[in-house]
Amino acid sequence: MDPISVLKDKIGTLPIDDYEICLVESRSFSTEAKEGQIEFSQEAVERGVAIRLFKEGRCGFGFTSDLGVGPLARIVAIASQGL
């Protein structure tokens, strides 16, 4: 199941007014060459998801870079505690 669906399922059980989900992914690639020869090459992908929950004018926030079901459930719990 994708992270957005997991979060929507978890958030859908909460008594809140509204919510936001932001999924971010960035990719980078770097290469170093010396005298025409590649010495180093690296590719990186960074992903993370943030949520904001809103209730009666208050806002709770959670973020994780681990998109597993457990960490996603934890950020929902953390954000709801902020309400």
C-alpha positions in Angstrom: 0.0 0.0 0.0 1.4 3.4 -0.8 2.2 5.9 2.0 -0.6 8.3 1.1 -3.3 5.6 1.3 -1.9 4.4 4.6 -2.0 7.9 6.1 -5.5 8.6 4.7 -6.7 5.4 6.4 -5.1 6.2 9.7 -6.2 9.9 9.7 -9.7 9.0 8.6 -10.4 7.5 12.0 -9.5 10.7 13.9 -12.0 13.4 15.0 -10.3 16.3 13.2 -11.5 19.2 11.0 -9.0 18.8 8.2 -5.5 17.6 7.3 -2.6 18.0 4.8 -0.2 15.3 3.5 3.0 16.3 1.7 5.1 13.6 0.1 8.6 14.8 -1.0 11.1 13.0 -3.1 14.5 14.4 -4.3 17.1 12.7 -6.5 20.7 13.7 -6.9 23.5 12.4 -9.0 27.1 13.4 -8.7 30.3 12.4 -10.5 33.9 13.3 -10.1 36.4 12.9 -12.9 40.1 13.5 -13.0 42.2 13.5 -16.2 39.3 12.2 -18.2 38.6 9.2 -15.9 35.6 8.9 -13.6 36.8 8.5 -10.0 33.5 8.7 -8.2 29.9 8.4 -9.0 26.9 8.5 -6.6 23.2 8.6 -7.0 20.9 9.3 -4.1 17.1 9.4 -3.5 15.6 11.0 -0.5 12.0 10.6 0.4 9.8 11.8 3.3 6.3 12.5 4.2 4.9 15.3 6.4 1.4 15.6 7.8 -0.5 18.4 9.5 -3.8 17.8 11.3 -6.2 20.6 12.2 -8.8 20.7 14.9 -10.5 23.7 16.4 -7.8 26.1 15.3 -5.0 23.9 16.5 -2.4 22.2 14.4 -0.4 19.0 15.0 2.6 18.0 12.8 4.5 14.8 12.1 7.3 13.9 9.7 9.2 10.7 8.7 11.6 9.6 6.1 10.7 5.9 6.8 7.6 5.1 4.7 6.8 1.9 6.4 3.4 1.3 8.0 4.7 1.6 11.6 6.5 4.9 11.2 3.5 6.3 9.3 1.2 5.3 12.1 3.6 6.9 14.6 3.5 10.3 12.9 -0.3 10.3 12.9 -0.2 9.6 16.6 2.4 12.3 17.2 0.5 14.8 15.2 -2.8 14.0 16.9 -1.1 14.5 20.3 -0.3 18.1 19.2 -4.0 18.9 19.0 
